Amino acid sequence: MPEKFKLAPPLILGAVAALLLTLLLSAAQAIAETPKTDLVQAKSITDIVSLDPAQVFEPSGGEIINNVYTRLVVYDTETFSKLEGGAAESWTVSDDGLTFTFKIRAGQKFHTGNPLRAEDAAFSLQRVIKLGLAPAFILAQYGWTKENVEEKVKVVNGDLVLILNKPWAPSLVLNTLTAGISSVIDKEELLKHVKDDDLGHEWLNKNSAGSGAFKLKEWRAGENVVLEANKDFYLGAPLLEKIIFLNVAEAASQRLLLEKGDVDIARDLLPEHHEQLAQNPDVILHEEPKVTEYYLTLSQTVEPLTKPKVREALRWLVDYEGLSKDLLGGADIPHQTFIPKGVLGVVDDQPFSLDVAKAKALLAEGGYPDGFSVKLNVANTFPYLSIAQAIQASFAQGGVELILEVVDPVQLRSRFRGRQFEITLHHWSHDYNDPHSTADFLLYNPDDGDDSVYKGTAWRAHWIPNDVERVPQLALERDEAKRVAGYAALQKEVQADSPLIFLLQQNEQTALRSNVVGFISGPAFDTPVYRQVSKK
């Protein structure tokens, strides 16, 4: 997903209370508990801009369409480590690696009652390319354009056939087809709502045409989203009748509503709220690693940061465990490689820890026995500023003066993209669940010129890695074992010496009422699933 920040939220408790009364009980009643047939969540959902799968690229919208639509390929919801058929029952790959053929699962129905066909799957992928909205690049890398997509994505003998421009790694292709853009849309229903040449986009922004475990019943921007169970879902009817998202942007308000029993789940609590809830017998604290990582980028235009010994020294001046446990209360966990846990090819190796003596020795070897001063750009929001202040303190122990330049998230993003920094603290969460998404953005920089079309992190740091073409080569490696080994070697090299210092991986903490069973968030922003959630 695109670079994003956790913004300081406004207070809207009065509006939330009114909405709770409207949704759950009569105005005269005091709220004691939520309906046993419904799951009510307190969550900031102001990030939703559309519910069209061809556009959705935000966390809240992503998890909603994950439950409203069926994607071509999915992950098992227990471990998220194994690919399974979703709308597609099975698939084959041609010997030359250029053609993928998907057999669509028989008997599936859309919420309208229309059968789900290969024609619907082809139309849905073609539509993503034709609309050309933000997530379209995920499919466009296969050489699909508005002009040729109907030739490259088509139905042959009742099967969905995809023709690629290169023999991409099968694991990469299948992983991209687990993303939201592979959601299968009811073509017959959507064509009833086409306006001019918009392929139904305006209507689908606020409506749905899916076949998922839930139907979209209501979305009121800035207020709530209501999903209603689809009892004809191909994997079986959901255990609850409704999933209700209430827009509660302020974390303390979420905690209050959860403790009173007015909501079943609070999604955006801070570490201190989890500490406060730890002794509450009516609340369960649930944790799952997510793929978001926090990292430092060192500009290679700043002389001290160009020296390998200096870069290594800085790695030994970070208190990774302290950041995780003492500062963030376990909301983020130490992780020191560019591929996060839960993704193909990850190396969960953590060789670095806070070692001031070793860092000072390395600085002396690098020509800076007395240390140096350097500026760090950081956003004025949690947890970025807190992390930066902690790193500032640990760097100082080694003689490195870290001068914080605190700006708002918009300014930080602009400076990062404009290569106007010495060091910056940022985060990354992949666009689809494959290591190529991360490696391509973080490491690929074949042209360091201002007019380069590749403007990811390496370009922003003025860093051209050794053997830069390994990134696209690994994306074309059809032997999965060799592909995994290639990413393992690349992670080790980047970890040992590069201008990227990986610090932490998000460990999502969710607070639930103790009677809620079966909540699974999964590793990515759009992986929460609700069909198996129930209440005791």
Secondary structure, DSSP 8 states (H G I E B T S, - for coil): ------------HHHHHHHHHHHHS-TTS---S--TTEEEEEE--TT-----TTT--SHHHHHHHHHHS-BSEEE-TTTS-SEEESSEEEEEE-TTS-EEEEEE-TT-B-TTS-B--HHHHHHHHHHHHHHT-GGGHHHHTTT--TTTHHHHEEEETTEEEEE-SS---HHHHHHHTTSGGGB---HHHHGGG--TTSTTHHHHTTS----SSEEEEEEETTTEEEEEE-TT-TT---SSSEEEEEE---HHHHHHHHHHTS-SEE-S--HHHHHHHTT-TTEEEEEEEEEEEEEEEE-TTSHHHHSHHHHHHHHTT--HHIIIIIITTTSEEE--SSS-TTSTT----------HHHHHHHHHHTT-TT-EEEEEEEESSTTHHHHHHHHHHHHHHTTEEEEEEEE-HHHHHHHHHTT--SEEEEEE--SSSSHHHHHHHHH--S--STT-S--SHHHHTT---TTTTHHHHHHT---HHHHHHHHHHHHHHHHHSSSEEEEEEEEEEEEEETTEE--B--SSTT--B-TT-EE-
